[in-house]
Amino acid sequence: MFLSRIHSQKGQATTYLVVFLIVSILFFLLNIANIGSRQIILFVLGACIFFFAFLKTPIAIGILIFSMLLSPELTLAQDPARAVVLRFDDIFIFIIFLAWLAKISVFRELGLLKKTVLNIPIRNYIFVCIFATVIGFFMGRQPSILRSFFYLLKYFEYYMLYFLVVNNIETEKETKIIVFLMIVVCFIVSCYAIYSHQLLGLRATAPFEGEQGEPNTLSGYLVVMMSLCMGLFFYQKTGKRLKICLLLTSAAAFMALLFSLSRGGWVSFVFMYIAMIVLAARHRISLVLTAVAVVLLLTVMPPPEVKERLSATFTPGHKTQTYKLMGRRLTIDESGSYRIASLKFGFQQLMDSPLFGHGVPTLALVDTQLTRIMMETGVLGLVFFGIILVRIVKTALHVLEKGRRTGDGFAHGLAVGYIAAFVGLIAHSFSAATFIIIRIMEPFWMLTAVIVSLPDMLVEKKEPETGDYSGT
């Protein structure tokens, strides 16, 4: 056995040496070809990640976790309308997925796809998206099939990530490592967002978001991660150090959320927090008292930019719209009124093609998820996408119940945080096309893969442990 282990180590060392030589040769050839340094770096990173993914897929997933929020953009082309850009994490997902497919084709005993509750709903929704787009192209509603192809690829990227992760998680320890790395990234992103606001005078945003930044995208991501940290803080049975880390990460994320000045993010946080109060029954008093204390503090000493942002929402101005609500006039600023108009336009477009919509992508600029789905895939797309969401919630509730019953604090806390985050994202989707935004959906679908994998890992116990696990 000892000799076989030495032989295995020698084999791995030889493999790594071969990989190093191949990458070095390719780097040299690219240099000779006078290709840009950024493209060379991307190619070398891609080659390394491909081989890592083939040999050690979990390591490649760990790299992907950091690249999801901490990787820059790569401009592929520029036209008068907009730049064609790819993030490094977009590329890494495809590379790791292809490496994984290559791996399972070589080692056939690994199998292709693990059976999960989401396989069929995801397959059906993908089919509807493709079918609606093909019909839209032949009906003249989609001017470019190539443009539609890349948009569809972007949509399906999240499901590729889900299948990649769910098929490579084997133990609960691996799920804990994934979640821990995601929390580390959240802390880094939150600190950067606070720095960008306090020292640079910008709205808080994530790294590498361009000149304008994407504060609303950051807010959706932070709501997910705060909910995750809160659920684990309440139910994970660990030492004080981890709880302090979770508390600090939540506090940093909350400050970053405030300074994002994203009203959609603030509203989604409120819905997430209410869901947390409902789910974490034993901690309701502490949650309510914390909420009261924070509200009082922000009322007495509100940050000037936060106060101005709130007051501007309902202050009449040259770019505001006035609506009648229950006999009263309500003035809403340009951003809010645009989303209301977008929703109305979506229903009008749905009437033109109610069953399959107009295909992917919608040619209008739409900032709400519901409107986008209606316009792109019609009622069928809305139904099949809804089925995916329902399956996700059912699975998370199952994990919550099983985690409580088995006394597994990690599973219990993760499920509580995940469900509350899901509620927050639904609220957020009324201010953005949340479920197609890469920096929100990559963490979300990675967590979804973890949630779906957990039920088979939880071991039943005759009696649940006492303490935080005696009730939700």
N, C-alpha and C positions, 0 to 999 in steps of 0.2 A: 504493500500500500504506500509505504514511504517512497519507494522507487518510482511508482506511478505518479506520485505527486510531483517529484522532481522532474520527471519527464513532461508532465503537464506544464510546469512552470517554464521549462526550456522551450516548449512549443509556443507558449504565449510570448516569451521574449523574442523568439524568432519572428513571430507574426508582427509584433510591434516594430521590430527592426526593418522588416520589409515595408511596412506602412510608411515608416519614416523616410526610407530611401525613395519610395514612389512619390511622396509628397515633395521631397526635396528636388527631385528631377523635374516634376511638373512646375514647381515654383521657378526653377532656372529657365525652363522653356518659355514660360509666360513672361519672364523678365526680358528675354531675348526678343519676344514678339512685341515689346513696347506697349503692353497693356497697362492701364492705369493701376496705381498702387492699391487703390481701394478695391478694385475688382480682383486683384491678385490676393489680397488679404481675405476677401470673401471666399474665393475659390479654395484657398488653403484651409480656411476654417471649415468650409463645407466638406472637403475631403476628409479632414480629421474627424469631423462629427459622423460622417458616413461610416468610417471604419469603427469608431467607437460604438455607434448604434448597432453595427453588425456583430461586434464582439461582446460588447457590454451595453445592452439597450438601456438599462436603468441609469447608467452614467450619462448617456445622451439625453435622457429625459430630464435629469438634473440640470444639465447645461441649458436645456430648453426653458426650464422654469426661470432662470436668470435672464435669458434673452427675451422673454415675453414682454417685460417692462423696461429692460435696460439695454435694448439694442437700437441702433440708429436706422434711418431710412436709406435706401439706395434708389436714386432717381434713374429710371431706365430710359425715359423719353420725355419730351416736353412739347405740348401742343398749345395753341392759343387758349383753349378752354381750361386745361388743368394739366398738372404734371402726372406722369405715370410713374408711381413709386411702389417699391416693395420694401417691407421691413425685413431685417435679417431673420427674425423669428418665422416669418412666412416661409422663407427659403429653408430654414432648418427643419420645420415641420415636414415639408415634402421630402427632404433628404433623409430624415430619420425614418419616415414612413416607408420610403423605398428601400432603405437598408433593412428594415424589419421584414418587408416582403421578400427581399433576397435571402434573408436568414431562414425564414420558414420554408422557402423553396428548396434550400439546401438541407435543412434539418426537418424533414417532413413530419417527424413525430411530434413537433410542436403544435401542429394543427393550424388552421387558417384564422378563423374568428371564434372567439368564445361566445357562447350563447348568453345573451343578456335580454332584459325586458325591453331594451330600447332598439334592438337590431331591426325588427320589422317596422316600427313606426318611423325610424330614420330612413330606412330604405324606401318606404312609401312616400315620404315627404320629398326625398331627392328625386324620385320618379315624377312627382307632380311638378316640381320646379323645372325639370328638363322638358317635360311634355308641354307645359304652359309656355315656355320660352320658344320651343319649336313652332307651336301654333302661332305665337305672336310674330315670329319672323315671317312665316308664310302669309300672315294676314297684313303684313306691312307695319306692324306696331313696333318691331325691333329693327332698327336700321342696319345694325352690324352684328352678325352671328359671332364674330371673333370677340367683340366687346362683351357679348352675353356669356361667351365661354369663360372668359376670365373672371367675370362676376360670379358665375356659378362655382367656379373653382374656389373662389374666396369663401363662398357660403359653405361649401362642403369641407373646407379646411378644418373647421371646428369638429366635424364628425370624424375626420381622419385622426385628429388629436385624441378624441374620445376612444376610438378603437385601438389606437396605439397604446394608450396608457392602460386601458382596462384589460388588454391582453398581455400585459407585462407586469402586472401586480400579482404577486403570489402570497405575500404575507402581510399581516397587519403592521409589522415593523416598517415595511416599505411604504405603506400609506402614511405612516407617521413622519417618515423622512421627507416625503413629498410635501406634506402640510407644513412641516417645520421650515423647509426651504422657501415656501411661498410666503410665510410670515416674515422671514428675514428680508426677502425682496420688498415686501410691503413697508417695512421699517425704513429701508434705504430710499424708496420712492417717496414716502411721506416726508422724510428729512429734506430731500431735494426740493419737494414742492413748497415746504415752509421757507427754505432758503431762497427759492426763486421769487417768492412774494416779499419776504422781509428785506432782503438785500438788493434784489434786482427791481423791485417795485412792480412786478408782473402778477397777473392772476396765477394762483398756484396751478402748476401743471406737471405732468410726468416728464422724465428726461427724454430727449430726442423727439419732441413733438413739433418741431419746426418753429418758425418765428412767432406765429400767432398762438400756438399751443392748443390743447384740447381740454379745457377745464371740466367740461361736462363728462367727457370720457373718464377723466381721473376720478370724478365724484362717484361714478358708477362702480369703478374698481374698488375705491375705498370703502364704499358701503358693503360690498361683498366681504372684504377682508376684515373690516371691523366686526361684522356679524360673526365671522369665523372665530376671531380672537375672543369675543365675548362668550360664545358657546363653550369653547374649550376652557376659558377661565372659570366658568361656573361648574363644569362637570369633570374636567380632566383631573384625576387624582395623582398629583405629582408634587414635587417640592416647591418651596416658595420662589426659587429662582425663575422657574419657567412662568409662574403666575405673574411675577414682576415684569418679565419680558413681554408677556401678553398684554399687561396693563399699559406699559410704556408704548407698545406698538399701537394699541387702541387710541391712546391719548394723542400720539403724533398724527395718526390718521384722521382723528376728529379735527385737529387744528388745520390740517391740510384741506380737509373738506370745507371748513369754514372759509378759508382763504381762496378756495377755488371760485367762490362767489357764484356757484352754480345752484340756481333755485330748484332745478329739477333734481339735483343731488340732495339738497336739503329735504325736499319733500320725500324722496325715496328713503332717506335715513329715518324720517319720522315713521313711515310705514314699517320699515325694518325693525325699529325699536319697539313699536306696538306689538309686532309679531313675536319679538323676543320676550316681552312681558307675558304674553299669552302662553308661550311654549315653556318658559322656565318658571313654572308655578312656584317653586320653593324660593325663588329669588325675586319675586315680584316687588316686595317692599323695598329692597335695596335698589332695584331698577327704577322704581317710581321716585324714590327719594333723590337718587342721582339726577334724574331728569328735572325734577323741581329745582335742585341746587344749580344746575347748569343754566336753566331758563332764567332764574333770578339773577345769576351772575352776568349773563349776556344782556339782561334788561338794565341792570345798574351800570355795567361797564361794557357796553357793546363796542366792538372794533368799528371805527368810523366807516370803513368801506363796506362792512356787512350791513350796518344800519342804512347806509345810502342805497345799497342794492335792494334791500327789502322795501324801503319806502318808494323806490322808483317803480316797483311793480304795479302799484295802483294809483300813481300820481299822474294826473292829466298832463299831456304834452303833445307836441306836434306829430309824434309817431305812435300815438296810442289809439286804441279802439274802445268804443263804449258798447256794452252789451246789457240787455235787460235780463235780470235773474230774479224770479219770484216778485215781479213788480218793481224792483229796484234797479237803478242804473249802476253798472260795475265797469270801471275803467281799467283796462289791462294794457300793459306796454307792448311794444312792437314784437318782442320775442314770443310772449304768450299768445298774442292775437294771431301771429303767424301760424302757430301750432293748431289753433282752433280752425283757422282757414284751411290748413293742410288736411285736417280730419274731414272737413266738409268736402273738399276736393276729392279725397279718397273714396268717399261714398258715391260721389257723382261718377267717378271713373269705374267703380264697381258695377254700376248700372249698365255701362256700355258692354262689359264682358264679365258677367257675374260668376260664371262657373270656373274659368281658368285664368281670369285676369288678363294682363297685357304682356306677361312674361318678364323675365329677369334681364336687366334691371329696369326699374321704373324710370321713365325719362324726365320725371319731375323731381325737384329737390324736396324730399320728404323727411321730416324730423320726428316721426312717430312710428313705432314698430307696427302697430295695428294697421295704420294706413298703408304702409309699405307692403305688408303681406297681402292685403286686399287688392291693391293695384297690380301686384306682380303675379299672384297665383290664385286670386279669386276666393270663392267660398271653399273650394276643395283644399287649397293650400292652407287656409285658416283652420279648417277642421283637422287636417293631418298634423299641422304644427301644434294645435291645441292638444292632440293626443300625445305628442311627445312630452309636452309640459305636464300633463296629467300623470303620465307614467313616472316622470321624474319625481313629482310630489309624493305619489304613492310609495315609491321605493324609499325615499328619504324618511317618510313616516314609519315605514317598516323597520328601517335601521334604527330610528329613534326608539321605537318600542322594544326592539330586540336588544339594543344597547342598555336600556333601562333594566330589562328583565335579566340580562346576564351580568349586570354590574360593570359593564365596560364603559368607563367614564369617557374614554377617547371617542368611541363610536357615538355615545349619547350626546356629548358636547358638539361633535362635528355635525351630527344630524340637526340639532337645534339651530346651530349657526347657519347651516346650509339652507334650511327651510325659511328662516327669517331673512336671509340674503335673497332668496328667491322672491319673496314678497316685495322686498325693496326694489329688485330689478323690474318686476312687473310695473310698479309705480314709476320707475325711471323710464320705462319704455314709452310713456306718454309724453316725454320731453326729448326723446332721441330714439333712433333705430337701434336700441340697445343690443338686441340679439344678433346683430351682424357687426358690431364694433369689436375689432380684434383684441384690443387691450382689456376689454371686459370679458369677452367670450372665451378667450384662451384659459384664463384662470377658472372661469365658471365650468367649462367642460372638463378640465382636468379634475376639479373637485367632484363633478358628476361621475367621472370614471371611478374615483375613490369611493364615493357613496354606493355605487352599483356593485362594487367589488366586496364591500364590507360584510354583507349578510352571510356569505359562505365562510368567512373567517372567524365569526363570533362563535364561541363555544358556550353552549348552554350550561347554566349552573342550577343546582337544586334550590339555592336560596340566594337572592341578590344581596350584595354587600350593603351595609348600612351607610348612612351619610348622605351625600349629595344625590345618590342614585335611587332614593326611595320614591321619587316622584318626579314628574316633569315640571 
